[in-house]
Amino acid sequence: QNITTREALNVIADFTNLNMVISDTVTGNLTLRLKDVPWDQALQIILDSRGLLQQKEGNVIMVAPRDEISARQKDTLTTQKLISDLELMQTEAFPLSYAKVVDVKAVLSGTLKLGTAAPGATATDATKSAGGAAENIAFDTRTNTMYVTAGLTKLAQVREIIKKLDIPVRQVLIEARFVE
């Protein structure tokens, strides 16, 4: 009865052997009477009643008000976007052995949101990322080679996708003999 929210969260952390970080902005008191309630449900009830959210990072649970968690997530996303915008753009050639470049281009354009440059097109004809550098796919059907211009992390994703798509199609060999 009339226990502080911080103490209630500490009791749950002690009971479950969880690592819990509670923000300094968590305040207020609450009265609870719970019987046969799983600890995770009790934790969620406490969080909901006080307008708090939890964020799991590895084996640590961070508990803070909703706006504080939202601001933290927004900062993380902004930082990741800034890093990807500053990433060095490179062009890599992917010679395909089994798949057709047109088919692989369609998959890459849909999954990674890369723009398509027509043969002979300039970088301004492709889609621009927020950093101003062009990410695009160009291809040569004569040599069955695909050229991708993107950041290093996207190029790694492209490599993985191409490795999965550029495989030989299963074939059946039918052999017949005429015997007299």
ZIJOSUL-V14128 format. One record per residue. N is the residue number from 1. RES is the residue in three letters. PHI is phi in radians with two decimals (* if undefined). NEAR is the number of other C-alpha atoms within 10 Angstrom. D_CENTER is the distance of its C-alpha to the mean C-alpha in Angstrom with 1 decimal. Layout:
N_RES_PHI_NEAR_D_CENTER + N_RES_PHI_NEAR_D_CENTER
This chain:
1_GLN_*_8_43.0 + 2_ASN_0.88_9_42.1 + 3_ILE_-1.62_12_39.6 + 4_THR_-1.23_15_37.2 + 5_THR_-1.07_20_33.6 + 6_ARG_-1.08_18_32.8 + 7_GLU_-1.17_12_35.4 + 8_ALA_-1.09_18_34.0 + 9_LEU_-1.17_19_30.5 + 10_ASN_-1.12_17_32.2 + 11_VAL_-1.10_12_34.1 + 12_ILE_-1.12_16_31.1 + 13_ALA_-1.09_17_29.4 + 14_ASP_-1.15_12_32.8 + 15_PHE_-1.14_10_33.2 + 16_THR_-1.72_11_29.8 + 17_ASN_1.01_9_29.6 + 18_LEU_-1.57_13_26.2 + 19_ASN_-1.55_15_25.3 + 20_MET_-2.26_19_25.1 + 21_VAL_-1.92_16_25.0 + 22_ILE_-1.91_17_26.8 + 23_SER_-1.11_14_26.8 + 24_ASP_-1.16_10_30.2 + 25_THR_-1.46_11_29.9 + 26_VAL_-1.39_15_30.1 + 27_THR_-2.40_13_33.7 + 28_GLY_1.79_11_36.1 + 29_ASN_-2.05_13_37.9 + 30_LEU_-2.61_16_37.6 + 31_THR_-2.08_12_39.8 + 32_LEU_-2.20_12_38.4 + 33_ARG_-2.49_6_40.2 + 34_LEU_-2.17_8_37.9 + 35_LYS_-2.16_7_39.3 + 36_ASP_0.90_6_37.5 + 37_VAL_-1.95_10_34.0 + 38_PRO_-1.05_9_31.1 + 39_TRP_-1.06_13_29.8 + 40_ASP_-1.18_11_26.3 + 41_GLN_-1.24_10_27.9 + 42_ALA_-1.10_18_30.3 + 43_LEU_-1.07_16_27.5 + 44_GLN_-1.13_14_25.9 + 45_ILE_-1.10_14_29.3 + 46_ILE_-1.10_19_30.0 + 47_LEU_-1.09_19_26.7 + 48_ASP_-1.12_11_27.3 + 49_SER_-1.20_10_31.0 + 50_ARG_-1.84_18_30.3 + 51_GLY_1.23_13_27.4 + 52_LEU_-1.92_18_25.0 + 53_LEU_-2.26_19_21.4 + 54_GLN_-2.01_19_19.9 + 55_GLN_-2.28_14_16.7 + 56_LYS_-1.63_11_16.1 + 57_GLU_-2.30_8_15.3 + 58_GLY_1.20_7_16.3 + 59_ASN_-1.84_9_19.8 + 60_VAL_-2.05_13_20.5 + 61_ILE_-1.90_17_20.6 + 62_MET_-1.72_16_20.9 + 63_VAL_-2.02_23_23.2 + 64_ALA_-2.76_23_23.8 + 65_PRO_-1.06_19_24.8 + 66_ARG_-0.94_15_22.3 + 67_ASP_-1.15_12_22.6 + 68_GLU_-1.21_15_22.2 + 69_ILE_-1.14_18_18.9 + 70_SER_-1.08_13_17.7 + 71_ALA_-1.12_11_19.0 + 72_ARG_-1.12_12_17.3 + 73_GLN_-1.15_13_13.8 + 74_LYS_-1.13_12_14.9 + 75_ASP_-1.09_12_16.1 + 76_THR_-1.10_12_12.9 + 77_LEU_-1.13_12_11.0 + 78_THR_-1.11_12_14.2 + 79_THR_-1.13_12_14.3 + 80_GLN_-1.09_12_11.0 + 81_LYS_-1.15_14_12.1 + 82_LEU_-1.09_13_15.5 + 83_ILE_-1.11_12_14.6 + 84_SER_-1.19_18_12.9 + 85_ASP_-1.22_16_16.0 + 86_LEU_-1.50_14_18.3 + 87_GLU_-1.14_15_17.0 + 88_LEU_-1.18_12_19.8 + 89_MET_-1.50_19_19.9 + 90_GLN_-2.36_12_21.4 + 91_THR_-1.93_16_22.7 + 92_GLU_-2.27_16_22.7 + 93_ALA_-1.65_13_24.9 + 94_PHE_-2.15_17_23.9 + 95_PRO_-1.28_17_27.1 + 96_LEU_-1.72_18_26.7 + 97_SER_-1.67_13_29.2 + 98_TYR_-2.06_12_28.8 + 99_ALA_-1.46_16_26.5 + 100_LYS_-1.59_15_27.6 + 101_VAL_-1.05_24_25.8 + 102_VAL_-1.12_15_26.0 + 103_ASP_-1.19_10_24.1 + 104_VAL_-1.17_18_21.3 + 105_LYS_-1.04_21_21.1 + 106_ALA_-1.10_13_20.7 + 107_VAL_-1.17_16_17.7 + 108_LEU_-1.14_19_16.0 + 109_SER_-1.11_14_17.0 + 110_GLY_-1.36_11_15.5 + 111_THR_-1.45_11_12.2 + 112_LEU_-1.81_12_11.3 + 113_LYS_1.01_12_13.7 + 114_LEU_-1.54_24_16.0 + 115_GLY_-1.38_23_19.6 + 116_THR_-1.99_21_22.6 + 117_ALA_-1.74_21_25.6 + 118_ALA_-1.18_15_28.8 + 119_PRO_-0.96_11_31.0 + 120_GLY_1.49_9_32.7 + 121_ALA_-1.39_11_30.5 + 122_THR_-1.62_11_29.7 + 123_ALA_-1.11_18_26.4 + 124_THR_-1.28_13_27.3 + 125_ASP_-1.38_14_27.3 + 126_ALA_-1.65_19_23.5 + 127_THR_-1.25_18_20.8 + 128_LYS_-1.79_15_20.4 + 129_SER_-1.48_15_17.4 + 130_ALA_-1.11_12_18.0 + 131_GLY_-1.36_13_19.4 + 132_GLY_1.76_11_22.0 + 133_ALA_-1.50_20_21.3 + 134_ALA_-1.51_22_21.1 + 135_GLU_-1.92_24_18.4 + 136_ASN_-2.64_25_20.2 + 137_ILE_-2.15_26_21.4 + 138_ALA_-2.13_23_25.1 + 139_PHE_-2.57_22_26.9 + 140_ASP_-2.19_14_30.4 + 141_THR_-1.25_12_31.7 + 142_ARG_-1.12_7_34.8 + 143_THR_-1.74_11_33.1 + 144_ASN_0.96_16_30.0 + 145_THR_-2.09_18_27.8 + 146_MET_-1.97_21_24.6 + 147_TYR_-2.03_18_23.9 + 148_VAL_-2.04_27_20.5 + 149_THR_-1.93_21_20.3 + 150_ALA_-2.88_23_17.0 + 151_GLY_-1.27_19_15.5 + 152_LEU_-1.08_16_15.4 + 153_THR_-1.21_13_11.7 + 154_LYS_-1.19_17_11.7 + 155_LEU_-1.10_17_15.0 + 156_ALA_-1.13_12_13.7 + 157_GLN_-1.13_13_11.4 + 158_VAL_-1.08_20_14.6 + 159_ARG_-0.99_15_16.7 + 160_GLU_-1.12_11_14.9 + 161_ILE_-1.14_16_15.1 + 162_ILE_-1.14_20_18.7 + 163_LYS_-1.07_12_19.7 + 164_LYS_-1.39_9_18.9 + 165_LEU_-1.55_16_20.7 + 166_ASP_-1.57_16_23.6 + 167_ILE_-2.18_12_25.6 + 168_PRO_-1.20_9_29.2 + 169_VAL_-1.40_8_30.2 + 170_ARG_-1.10_5_32.3 + 171_GLN_-2.22_6_35.9 + 172_VAL_-2.06_6_39.2 + 173_LEU_-1.80_5_42.4 + 174_ILE_-1.93_5_45.6 + 175_GLU_-2.11_5_48.7 + 176_ALA_-2.28_6_52.2 + 177_ARG_-2.23_5_55.7 + 178_PHE_-1.78_4_59.0 + 179_VAL_-2.04_4_61.7 + 180_GLU_-1.76_3_65.4
